[in-house]
Amino acid sequence: MFKRTSAPEVALSRFMPLSLMPLFIALVLSIVPVSGQAASPNKKLNLIKAAFIFNIGKFVTWPDDVQEVRPTTLNICFYRKESLGRGFASIDGKQIQQRRVQKHIIDNVSGSSHCDILLIPSSQLSQFSTESSQLPSKPVLTIADMTGQHPNQRTYPAVTMNLVRQGKTIGFEVNLTEVRARRLSMSSELLKLARIIDPEP
């Protein structure tokens, strides 16, 4: 658990080895701004989620053809709804692997061809699943935001990661089958912090 003035009070211990916690906490706190005014719990959660997504991106490698098309920008897209509010402002314009973060909102899966990361709110997951056949093997890191739901270690069509929460604990689950299908690679350091989930046979 960690605390910092006006920073999200979210513990990480259940999702990662204690030896790796200082590294990831430092990365998260380097993104979360310190303010003299207390933020609401929802704003705090959005800040920490934005920091998680940003730092996850540092440990993911996209195929060469993606980086050739967008060598200087990394597009974080929201599926049908911008779900981070002001939390996104804490990472907007920052760089991931020398690519500047930009925000886009897409209305349907067919508009995801320019996305590097696609965040799917839990309220839109059913609709996304219906459209998921339109996202075959595209190199997009799809993240389902399940922080408002009870974690069930479930995989979803075309979703590579679940962002999950238990009380004050936040972490992420990775579907490696989906990651490989999208021609993405994740560093071993990132995978050490994740809970690995597999699709049902």
C-alpha positions as CSV (number, residue, x, y, z in Angstrom):
1,M,0.0,0.0,0.0
2,F,1.2,3.5,-0.6
3,K,0.0,7.0,0.2
4,R,0.8,10.4,-1.2
5,T,-1.0,13.7,-0.8
6,S,-4.0,13.8,-3.2
7,A,-2.7,10.7,-5.1
8,P,-4.9,7.7,-5.6
9,E,-4.9,5.5,-2.4
10,V,-4.8,2.1,-4.2
11,A,-2.8,-0.8,-3.0
12,L,-0.9,-3.1,-5.4
13,S,0.2,-5.9,-3.2
14,R,-2.2,-8.7,-4.3
15,F,-1.2,-8.4,-7.9
16,M,2.5,-8.3,-7.9
17,P,5.6,-9.7,-6.0
18,L,6.7,-7.4,-3.2
19,S,10.2,-7.1,-4.9
20,L,8.6,-5.5,-7.9
21,M,6.2,-3.1,-6.1
22,P,8.7,-0.2,-5.7
23,L,9.4,-0.1,-9.4
24,F,5.8,0.0,-10.5
25,I,4.7,2.4,-7.7
26,A,7.5,4.8,-8.7
27,L,6.3,4.7,-12.3
28,V,2.7,5.3,-11.3
29,L,3.6,8.2,-8.9
30,S,5.7,9.8,-11.6
31,I,2.5,10.3,-13.6
32,V,0.0,11.2,-10.9
33,P,0.1,14.9,-10.2
34,V,0.3,16.3,-6.7
35,S,-2.3,18.9,-5.9
36,G,-3.0,21.0,-2.9
37,Q,-6.7,20.1,-3.1
38,A,-8.2,16.8,-2.2
39,A,-9.7,14.9,-5.2
40,S,-12.9,12.8,-5.1
41,P,-12.5,9.0,-4.9
42,N,-13.6,8.7,-8.5
43,K,-11.1,11.3,-9.7
44,K,-8.4,9.5,-7.7
45,L,-9.3,6.2,-9.3
46,N,-9.2,7.8,-12.8
47,L,-5.8,9.2,-12.1
48,I,-4.4,5.8,-11.1
49,K,-6.0,4.0,-14.0
50,A,-4.5,6.5,-16.4
51,A,-1.1,6.0,-14.8
52,F,-1.5,2.2,-15.0
53,I,-2.4,2.4,-18.7
54,F,0.5,4.7,-19.5
55,N,3.0,2.6,-17.7
56,I,1.7,-0.7,-19.2
57,G,2.3,0.9,-22.6
58,K,6.0,1.3,-21.7
59,F,6.4,-2.5,-21.5
60,V,4.5,-3.4,-24.7
61,T,6.1,-3.6,-28.1
62,W,4.0,-3.0,-31.3
63,P,5.0,-4.5,-34.7
64,D,7.4,-2.6,-36.9
65,D,4.7,-1.8,-39.4
66,V,2.6,0.1,-36.7
67,Q,5.6,2.1,-35.7
68,E,6.4,2.9,-39.3
69,V,2.9,4.3,-39.8
70,R,2.9,6.3,-36.5
71,P,6.5,6.8,-35.5
72,T,5.9,9.8,-33.3
73,T,2.4,9.3,-31.9
74,L,0.8,6.6,-29.8
75,N,-3.0,6.7,-29.9
76,I,-5.0,5.8,-26.9
77,C,-8.6,5.3,-27.9
78,F,-11.8,5.1,-26.0
79,Y,-14.6,2.8,-27.2
80,R,-17.7,4.9,-27.4
81,K,-17.1,6.7,-24.1
82,E,-14.3,8.7,-22.6
83,S,-14.1,7.0,-19.3
84,L,-11.1,8.6,-17.6
85,G,-12.3,12.2,-17.4
86,R,-9.6,14.6,-16.2
87,G,-7.4,11.5,-15.4
88,F,-6.3,11.4,-19.0
89,A,-4.9,14.9,-18.7
90,S,-2.1,13.5,-16.5
91,I,-0.7,11.5,-19.4
92,D,-1.9,13.5,-22.4
93,G,1.1,14.5,-24.5
94,K,3.6,12.4,-22.5
95,Q,5.8,10.0,-24.4
96,I,5.8,6.2,-24.5
97,Q,8.8,4.8,-26.3
98,Q,9.4,8.2,-27.9
99,R,5.8,8.4,-29.2
100,R,3.6,11.1,-27.9
101,V,0.2,10.1,-26.4
102,Q,-2.9,11.3,-28.1
103,K,-6.6,10.7,-27.3
104,H,-9.3,9.5,-29.6
105,I,-12.9,8.4,-29.1
106,I,-14.3,5.8,-31.6
107,D,-17.9,4.9,-32.1
108,N,-17.3,1.4,-33.3
109,V,-14.6,-1.2,-33.7
110,S,-14.2,-0.5,-37.4
111,G,-12.7,2.8,-36.4
112,S,-9.9,1.3,-34.4
113,S,-7.4,1.0,-37.2
114,H,-5.5,4.0,-36.0
115,C,-5.5,2.9,-32.3
116,D,-2.5,1.5,-30.4
117,I,-4.4,1.1,-27.1
118,L,-8.2,0.8,-26.9
119,L,-9.9,1.2,-23.5
120,I,-13.3,-0.4,-23.2
121,P,-15.5,0.7,-20.3
122,S,-17.4,-2.2,-18.7
123,S,-20.7,-0.6,-19.7
124,Q,-19.7,-1.0,-23.3
125,L,-18.2,-4.4,-23.1
126,S,-21.3,-6.2,-24.4
127,Q,-21.5,-4.0,-27.5
128,F,-17.7,-4.4,-28.0
129,S,-18.0,-8.2,-27.8
130,T,-20.7,-8.1,-30.5
131,E,-18.4,-6.1,-32.8
132,S,-15.2,-8.0,-31.9
133,S,-15.2,-10.0,-35.1
134,Q,-14.3,-6.8,-36.9
135,L,-11.0,-6.6,-35.0
136,P,-9.2,-9.7,-36.2
137,S,-5.5,-9.8,-35.4
138,K,-5.2,-6.0,-35.4
139,P,-2.2,-4.9,-33.3
140,V,-4.2,-3.1,-30.8
141,L,-3.8,-3.4,-27.0
142,T,-7.4,-3.8,-25.9
143,I,-8.0,-3.1,-22.2
144,A,-11.3,-3.8,-20.5
145,D,-11.9,-1.5,-17.6
146,M,-13.4,-3.8,-15.1
147,T,-12.5,-1.8,-12.0
148,G,-16.2,-1.2,-11.2
149,Q,-17.1,-4.9,-11.4
150,H,-16.3,-7.8,-9.1
151,P,-13.2,-9.5,-10.6
152,N,-14.0,-12.9,-12.2
153,Q,-10.8,-13.7,-14.0
154,R,-12.8,-14.0,-17.2
155,T,-11.6,-13.5,-20.8
156,Y,-13.6,-11.5,-23.3
157,P,-13.5,-11.7,-27.1
158,A,-10.7,-9.5,-28.6
159,V,-9.6,-8.2,-25.2
160,T,-6.0,-8.6,-24.2
161,M,-6.1,-7.2,-20.7
162,N,-8.6,-6.6,-17.9
163,L,-8.0,-3.7,-15.5
164,V,-9.4,-4.9,-12.2
165,R,-9.9,-3.8,-8.6
166,Q,-10.6,-5.5,-5.3
167,G,-11.3,-2.9,-2.6
168,K,-8.3,-0.6,-2.6
169,T,-6.3,-3.1,-4.7
170,I,-5.9,-2.5,-8.4
171,G,-4.1,-4.6,-10.9
172,F,-4.4,-6.2,-14.3
173,E,-5.1,-9.6,-15.9
174,V,-3.5,-10.6,-19.2
175,N,-4.8,-13.0,-21.9
176,L,-1.6,-14.1,-23.6
177,T,-3.4,-15.9,-26.3
178,E,-5.1,-12.7,-27.4
179,V,-1.8,-10.7,-27.0
180,R,0.0,-13.1,-29.4
181,A,-2.9,-13.1,-31.9
182,R,-2.5,-9.3,-32.1
183,R,1.2,-9.5,-32.8
184,L,2.0,-7.7,-29.6
185,S,4.8,-8.6,-27.2
186,M,5.0,-7.8,-23.4
187,S,8.2,-7.7,-21.4
188,S,8.7,-10.3,-18.8
189,E,8.8,-7.6,-16.1
190,L,5.2,-6.6,-17.0
191,L,4.0,-10.2,-17.0
192,K,5.5,-10.7,-13.5
193,L,3.1,-8.0,-12.3
194,A,0.0,-9.5,-14.0
195,R,-2.4,-12.3,-13.3
196,I,-2.4,-14.5,-16.4
197,I,-5.8,-15.7,-17.6
198,D,-6.5,-18.1,-20.5
199,P,-9.6,-18.5,-22.6
200,E,-11.9,-21.4,-21.8
201,P,-11.3,-24.4,-24.1
